[in-house]
Structure formats: C-alpha cells, structure tokens
C-alpha cells in the first residue's frame, strides 16, 4: 500500500531468492527476523574465525620475547591465514568481494600459500627437521594445483591436493624428527585434529557448497580449534622445558663462576693491584701474582680465545699448570704453559704476558701473543711469541725493562666498544695506563664492555 518493497538476499554471494511487499512495519519485522536468523546461522563461523585470528595474533606476539622460537611465528601466520580465508569464504562481501569468481581466486591463492609455504615451515621448525622428498612432492603438487585452479582448471582438484598435502608433510616431518625432543601424545593428536579438519574441508569442496556456513560448522570448526589448542599445548610444553633447561644452565654457570673465583690469587702482593671484570657469569681471562722465595714478584695475565664454559675450563687448566711450575723465568713459565695446553685447547689458544719484578728494579718480560704491557705511560717494545696451546716445542724470548709503574691489560680493554661502534683503542689505553687498575677497568667498562676485562698494575718498591 505504501509502495515499500524489500528484497531477501541469500547468504553471500548469490542472487536474490524472492521479494516481499507490504506495509512498513510488517516488512521491518520480517527483515529483523531474517537478520537474527542469519546471525544465528553464522554464529559458529564467526566464533571460529575470531578464535583462529585471535590465537594467531597471540602466537605472532610470542617471538618478540622468544626470538629463537621461530615455530611460533609460522603457527601464528598459519592461523591468521586460516581465519582470513575461512572468513572470506563465509562472508566475502565483508572483504569487498561480490563475485564468485573473484572469491574463488582469492581463496585458492590464500589456501595455496598456507599449504605450500607456511605449513611446511611450521612443521620443519616445530619438529626440528628438514623436509623429506614426500613433502617436496606435496609442495610441488600444491603449487601446481594452485596455478591450474587460478586459470580455471578443477576447483575440486586443488581441494584434494591441498587437503592431502598437509597430513603428508606433517607425518613425514614427524617421522624424520631428530629425536632431541620426546614425542608426546599431543604430537599425534595434532596430526589427528589437522586430518579431521582437512577431511571436513574436502567434503565442503566435494559437495560444491563452497560458502556454506553449515559445513564449516559441522566438524571443521571444532577440529581446527582443537588443532590450535594442540599446537598451543605442544609449544607451551616445549617453552617450559626450555625455561627449565635454561634455569639449570644458569645454576651451573653460577657454580662455575664461584669455582673460577677460587682460581684468582687469594693473597695480595705488595705493589700489585688487579681488577677482573668478566663479560658474563664466567670468563676466559685470568691473572696470577705471587712472590718467590728470593723476594721477586711474578705477575702473569692471560686470555683464552672464545667465551663461556669452554674458555673457563681452559682457564682452570692453565692456572693448574701455572701453580705447579717452579721456575721463576717468564720464558720458561710460558713454555711450560704451552706444553701443558698443546693438544688440550680444543682448537683454541691462549695469549699470555708474564713478568718478573726483581728487588733491584729489573723487570723481565716474556710475551705469548698478548697485548704489550705499558711502562710509565708508554708501550713496551718486546718480541711477541706464538700464543699458547697451538703447537708444542715453542721457545719464548725474554726482554729486560726498567721503570716505575707497569700496566698489563687484556684485549677486553682496547676492544671495548661504544654505541657508535668506536673502539676504546690502544691510544686511549696508553693515555690512562698510569692510572690505577680500577680506574682503567672502569673507563673501559663505561666505554662499552664487550669482552672480559683484566687490568693488573705493578709499582716498583725497591
């Protein structure tokens, strides 16, 4: 009567099914009922897409504080992509897609990328293995089917290939895992949920109801959500195991640091000031200072190549050899250290500078590849021998020097680096070499510590 007409629209996309005419209130009531029914019919799909998208974003955030756990990134991308193309299949108009052909093209490309790229990367990182040839065949088949489908060849064909490829890739990765991680029931459950989801998706392709919310609701939604929670369980359990292992390693490093502290000289030597600042819990630098029966002072500073526990263990070997050495000759001390370390350095080496300060003011120095010491503000010129532990049978030369104050540093001082990537350098080290050991070490650390810092200063007292 009032000329108002309402057209009922089928679930996107599709042509109008029929039209109604009537008074404004009746049509408005009928329209409200249609909207309510459509919201009810698509509730499961909307919950599914929202859950997958939210879960995907959560997984994408985790690598920000776990950068080495790349599987979280691939998992997040997989879930976000799965949520996107499922949402597009059910509500294409919400994504600006109004034609079935365009929707099909976009969905095929999205599914192809998900299966041929994101899924293999996820399986490889999750199970810590390389893809086998079955997986590469599945990937090649997926890419081929995707390209053919883009050009209009068999939509059902790509559905079969896509849904068959994911179980093949996952199963082969599962069987090829390196065995470093115990295989739990959730790994098999993950494959089961994923296979169930793919079976339901394949039924959707086969029935031709590509945009049917009912098919997505009957099984696919539940299996993909179970799949997501299985992935979360596996990776959460792995994260817990990693945290536990890191805690154990940290405790071991603390214990190693305590043991390493026992290797430092326990008694002070007259005129000798030493500062040791490891870059981490345990370091690769060491120093020793002691007096001989004749009153001479022996000072030695060494630096093991590398860092961490391996370097710390080599330090303990070097200190053990040094404490058993009875000679007061710097050259013989270095030769004894070299013989003891040769073949036991694990491919590394040790630089070392050894000096004897006699009561008459004479200083005898031998060097094994270590930065030259400083005397009264200048660098001492002496022969630098081969670092310790490379080959046996090396003889070291001795140099006689006189002066009031000597400073021996490790390369952690000269190699200190500021945010502009500028090194502390030899010139700055030489300029402050007459300062106390603590001042020199603090200056290098303030510049930007990148390695262990050791500074030993010796004053003449005769």
C-alpha positions in Angstrom: 0.0 0.0 0.0 2.8 2.4 0.8 4.9 1.2 -2.1 7.7 -0.2 0.1 9.5 -3.2 -1.3 12.1 -5.5 0.4 14.3 -8.0 -1.4 15.5 -11.0 0.6 19.2 -11.7 -0.1 20.8 -15.1 0.1 24.0 -15.8 2.0 26.9 -14.1 0.2 27.4 -14.4 -2.6 24.2 -15.3 -4.6 21.3 -13.8 -6.4 18.1 -12.7 -4.6 15.7 -15.6 -3.8 12.5 -13.7 -3.7 10.9 -10.4 -2.8 8.2 -9.2 -0.4 5.9 -6.3 -0.4 3.7 -5.0 2.4 3.4 -2.2 4.9 6.4 -0.7 6.5 6.0 -2.3 10.0 5.4 -5.8 8.6 8.4 -5.7 6.3 10.6 -4.2 9.1 9.6 -7.1 11.4 10.2 -9.7 8.8 13.6 -8.1 8.0 14.6 -8.1 11.7 13.8 -11.8 11.8 15.9 -12.5 8.7 18.9 -10.7 10.2 18.5 -12.5 13.6 18.3 -15.9 11.8 21.4 -15.1 9.7 23.3 -14.1 12.8 22.3 -17.3 14.5 23.2 -19.4 11.4 26.7 -17.8 11.1 27.5 -17.7 14.8 29.7 -20.8 14.7 31.6 -19.5 11.7 32.1 -16.1 13.3 33.3 -17.6 16.6 35.7 -19.9 14.6 37.2 -17.1 12.6 37.5 -14.8 15.7 39.2 -17.6 17.7 41.6 -18.5 15.0 42.5 -14.9 14.3 43.0 -14.1 18.0 45.0 -17.2 18.5 47.1 -16.4 15.5 47.9 -12.9 16.8 48.8 -14.3 20.2 51.3 -16.7 18.6 52.7 -13.9 16.4 53.5 -11.8 19.6 55.4 -14.6 21.4 58.6 -14.4 19.2 59.1 -10.8 20.4 60.4 -12.3 23.7 61.3 -15.7 22.3 63.1 -14.8 19.1 64.7 -18.2 18.7 61.3 -20.0 18.8 60.5 -19.4 15.1 57.7 -22.0 15.2 55.5 -19.5 17.0 55.8 -17.2 14.0 54.8 -19.8 11.5 52.0 -21.0 13.7 50.6 -17.5 14.0 50.8 -16.9 10.3 49.1 -20.2 9.6 46.2 -19.4 12.0 45.7 -15.9 10.8 45.7 -17.0 7.2 43.3 -19.9 8.0 40.9 -17.4 9.8 41.1 -15.0 6.9 40.3 -17.3 4.1 37.6 -19.1 6.1 36.0 -15.7 6.9 36.2 -14.7 3.2 34.5 -18.0 2.2 31.6 -17.4 4.5 31.4 -13.5 4.3 33.0 -12.5 1.0 31.1 -9.2 0.8 32.7 -8.1 4.1 36.0 -8.3 2.3 34.8 -6.3 -0.7 34.3 -9.5 -2.8 31.0 -9.6 -4.6 31.7 -12.0 -7.4 32.0 -15.8 -7.0 34.9 -16.0 -9.5 36.9 -13.4 -7.6 36.2 -15.0 -4.3 37.3 -18.4 -5.6 40.6 -16.9 -7.0 41.4 -15.2 -3.7 40.6 -18.2 -1.6 42.6 -20.5 -3.8 45.7 -18.3 -3.6 45.3 -17.9 0.2 45.0 -21.7 0.7 47.9 -22.4 -1.7 50.2 -20.1 0.3 49.1 -21.6 3.5 49.7 -25.1 2.5 52.8 -24.8 0.2 54.7 -22.2 2.3 53.5 -21.6 5.8 52.6 -25.2 6.7 55.9 -26.7 5.7 57.9 -24.1 7.5 55.8 -24.6 10.6 56.3 -28.4 10.5 60.0 -28.1 9.9 60.5 -25.7 12.8 58.1 -27.4 15.2 59.6 -30.9 14.8 63.2 -29.6 14.2 63.8 -31.4 11.0 64.3 -30.9 7.3 61.6 -31.7 4.8 61.8 -35.0 3.0 61.1 -35.7 -0.6 57.5 -36.7 0.1 57.0 -33.2 1.5 58.6 -31.6 -1.5 56.4 -33.6 -3.9 53.4 -32.5 -1.9 54.5 -28.8 -2.0 55.1 -29.1 -5.8 51.7 -30.6 -6.3 50.1 -27.9 -4.2 51.8 -25.1 -6.2 50.8 -26.8 -9.5 47.2 -27.3 -8.4 47.0 -23.7 -7.2 48.3 -22.4 -10.6 45.9 -24.6 -12.5 43.0 -23.6 -10.4 43.8 -19.9 -10.9 43.4 -20.5 -14.6 40.1 -22.2 -14.0 41.1 -25.9 -14.0 39.3 -28.0 -11.4 38.4 -26.3 -8.2 37.8 -29.8 -6.7 41.3 -30.9 -7.8 43.0 -28.2 -5.7 40.8 -29.1 -2.8 42.0 -32.7 -2.9 45.7 -31.7 -3.3 45.6 -29.0 -0.6 43.9 -31.3 2.0 46.1 -34.3 1.2 49.3 -32.3 1.3 49.1 -31.1 4.9 48.9 -34.6 6.5 51.7 -35.9 4.2 54.0 -33.0 5.2 53.3 -33.3 8.9 53.6 -37.1 9.0 56.9 -37.1 7.2 58.3 -34.4 9.4 57.1 -36.3 12.5 58.9 -39.4 11.3 62.1 -37.5 10.4 62.4 -35.6 13.7 65.9 -35.7 15.2 64.8 -37.3 18.5 66.1 -34.4 20.7 62.6 -33.9 22.0 60.4 -36.6 23.4 57.4 -37.3 21.3 54.2 -36.9 23.2 50.6 -37.9 22.6 49.8 -34.3 21.6 52.0 -34.6 18.6 49.9 -37.4 17.3 46.7 -35.6 18.4 47.9 -32.6 16.4 48.0 -34.7 13.3 44.6 -36.3 14.0 42.9 -32.9 14.5 44.5 -31.5 11.4 43.5 -34.5 9.3 39.9 -34.3 10.6 39.7 -30.7 9.7 41.1 -31.4 6.2 38.5 -34.2 5.7 35.7 -31.8 6.6 37.1 -29.2 4.3 37.4 -31.7 1.5 33.7 -32.6 1.9 32.9 -28.9 1.5 34.8 -28.8 -1.8 33.2 -32.1 -3.0 29.6 -31.0 -2.1 30.0 -27.8 -4.0 28.8 -25.8 -1.0 31.8 -23.6 -1.0 30.3 -20.8 1.0 28.1 -23.0 3.3 28.3 -22.0 6.9 26.7 -25.3 7.8 29.6 -27.3 6.5 32.1 -25.1 8.2 30.1 -25.5 11.4 29.8 -29.3 11.3 33.2 -30.6 12.3 35.6 -28.2 10.6 35.3 -25.5 13.3 35.8 -28.0 16.1 38.7 -29.8 14.6 40.6 -26.6 13.6 40.1 -25.2 17.1 41.3 -28.5 18.7 44.2 -28.3 16.3 45.0 -24.8 17.5 44.9 -25.8 21.2 47.1 -28.9 20.5 49.7 -26.6 18.9 49.5 -24.3 21.9 49.9 -27.3 24.3 53.0 -28.6 22.4 54.7 -25.3 22.2 53.9 -24.3 25.8 55.3 -27.6 27.0 58.4 -27.0 24.9 58.8 -23.5 26.3 58.5 -24.8 29.8 61.2 -27.4 29.1 63.5 -24.7 27.6 63.0 -22.5 30.6 63.8 -25.4 32.9 66.9 -26.2 30.9 68.0 -22.5 30.9 67.5 -22.4 34.7 69.7 -25.4 35.1 72.4 -24.0 32.9 72.2 -20.7 34.8 72.7 -22.5 38.1 75.7 -24.3 36.5 77.2 -21.0 35.4 76.8 -19.6 38.8 78.6 -22.6 40.3 81.3 -22.3 37.6 81.7 -18.6 38.5 82.2 -19.5 42.2 84.8 -22.1 41.3 86.6 -19.7 38.9 86.8 -17.1 41.7 88.8 -19.6 43.7 91.4 -19.6 40.9 92.2 -16.0 41.4 95.1 -15.1 43.8 93.8 -15.3 47.4 96.5 -13.1 48.9 97.6 -9.7 47.8 101.2 -9.0 46.6 103.0 -5.8 47.5 102.7 -3.1 44.8 100.3 -5.2 42.7 96.7 -4.1 42.0 94.4 -6.3 39.9 90.9 -5.9 38.6 89.0 -8.7 36.8 85.6 -7.9 35.2 84.1 -10.9 33.3 81.7 -10.1 30.5 79.3 -12.9 31.6 79.0 -15.3 34.6 82.3 -17.0 33.7 85.2 -15.5 31.7 88.2 -16.5 29.7 90.7 -14.1 31.3 92.9 -15.0 34.2 95.8 -13.5 36.2 98.2 -14.7 38.8 100.6 -12.8 41.2 102.9 -14.2 43.8 106.3 -13.7 45.3 109.3 -16.1 45.0 111.5 -17.1 47.9 114.1 -14.6 46.7 111.6 -11.7 47.0 110.9 -11.3 43.3 107.3 -10.8 42.2 105.8 -12.9 39.3 102.8 -11.4 37.5 101.0 -13.1 34.7 97.9 -12.1 32.7 96.3 -14.5 30.2 93.3 -14.5 27.8 91.7 -17.7 26.4 90.1 -17.4 23.0 86.4 -17.8 23.0 83.9 -17.3 25.8 81.7 -19.3 28.1 82.2 -22.5 29.9 84.7 -23.9 27.4 87.0 -20.9 27.9 86.5 -21.1 31.7 87.5 -24.7 31.7 90.7 -23.9 29.8 91.5 -21.2 32.3 91.3 -23.8 35.1 93.8 -26.0 33.2 96.2 -23.1 32.7 96.1 -22.0 36.3 96.6 -25.6 37.5 99.7 -25.9 35.3 101.0 -22.5 36.4 100.7 -23.3 40.1 102.7 -26.5 39.6 105.5 -24.6 37.8 108.6 -23.9 40.0 110.6 -21.8 37.6 110.9 -18.1 38.1 111.8 -17.4 34.5 109.0 -15.8 32.5 110.1 -17.6 29.3 110.2 -21.0 31.0 106.8 -20.4 32.6 105.3 -19.6 29.2 107.0 -22.7 27.7 105.6 -24.9 30.5 102.1 -23.5 29.9 102.4 -24.0 26.2 103.4 -27.7 26.6 100.6 -28.3 29.1 97.9 -26.7 26.8 99.1 -28.0 23.5 96.6 -30.6 22.2 94.2 -29.7 25.1 92.9 -26.3 23.9 90.1 -27.7 21.7 91.2 -25.7 18.7 91.6 -22.5 20.7 94.6 -20.8 22.1 95.7 -18.6 25.0 97.6 -15.3 24.9 99.7 -14.6 27.9 102.2 -12.0 29.2 104.5 -12.9 32.1 106.7 -10.5 34.0 109.2 -11.0 36.9 109.9 -7.9 39.1 113.3 -8.3 40.9 114.2 -6.4 44.0 116.9 -4.5 42.2 114.3 -2.9 39.9 114.9 -5.1 36.9 111.8 -6.3 35.1 112.0 -9.4 32.8 109.1 -9.9 30.5 108.1 -12.7 28.1 105.0 -12.5 25.8 102.9 -15.1 24.0 100.7 -13.2 21.6 99.3 -10.9 24.3 98.9 -7.1 24.1 102.2 -5.5 25.1 102.3 -4.1 28.6 102.8 -0.4 29.4 105.6 1.2 31.4 105.3 4.7 32.8 102.7 5.7 30.2 104.4 4.2 27.1 104.0 0.8 25.4 106.8 -1.6 26.0 108.6 -2.9 22.8 109.3 -6.6 23.0 109.1 -9.7 20.9 105.6 -11.3 20.8 105.8 -15.1 20.7 103.2 -17.6 19.4 100.1 -17.9 21.6 100.0 -20.9 23.9 98.4 -24.2 23.0 98.8 -24.1 19.3 101.9 -26.2 18.9 104.4 -27.7 21.3 108.1 -27.1 21.5 107.9 -23.2 21.3 110.6 -21.2 22.9 109.9 -17.7 24.2 112.2 -14.7 24.4 112.7 -12.5 27.4 113.2 -8.7 27.4 114.7 -6.6 30.2 112.9 -3.4 31.1 113.3 -0.7 33.7 110.6 1.6 35.0 108.4 2.7 37.9 104.9 1.5 37.0 103.8 -1.3 34.7 100.3 -2.0 33.4 99.2 -5.2 31.8 95.7 -5.4 30.3 93.7 -8.0 28.4 92.3 -7.2 25.0 88.9 -6.5 26.6 90.2 -3.1 27.4 91.3 -2.0 24.0 88.3 -3.7 22.3 85.7 -2.0 24.4 83.1 -0.6 22.0 80.7 2.3 22.4 77.2 2.5 20.8 78.8 4.2 17.7 81.0 1.1 17.2 84.1 3.0 18.1 86.8 1.0 19.9 88.4 2.2 23.1 91.7 1.5 21.3 95.4 1.4 22.1 95.8 5.2 22.2 93.2 5.7 24.9 94.6 2.7 26.8 98.1 4.2 26.7 96.9 7.6 27.8 95.3 6.2 31.0 97.9 3.4 31.6 99.4 5.3 34.6 96.1 5.4 36.4 95.1 2.7 38.9 93.9 -0.7 37.7 90.3 0.1 39.0 90.2 3.4 37.1 91.4 1.8 33.9 88.9 -1.1 34.1 86.0 1.3 34.9 86.9 3.5 32.0 86.8 0.5 29.6 83.6 -0.8 31.0 82.0 2.7 30.8 83.0 2.9 27.2 81.2 -0.3 26.4 82.4 -3.8 27.6 82.2 -6.5 25.0 84.7 -9.0 26.4 86.4 -9.9 29.7 88.4 -7.0 31.2 91.5 -7.7 33.2 93.9 -4.9 34.4 97.0 -5.5 36.6 99.3 -2.7 37.6 102.7 -3.2 39.4 104.7 -0.5 41.1 108.4 -0.6 41.9 109.0 -0.7 45.6 112.8 -1.4 45.9 
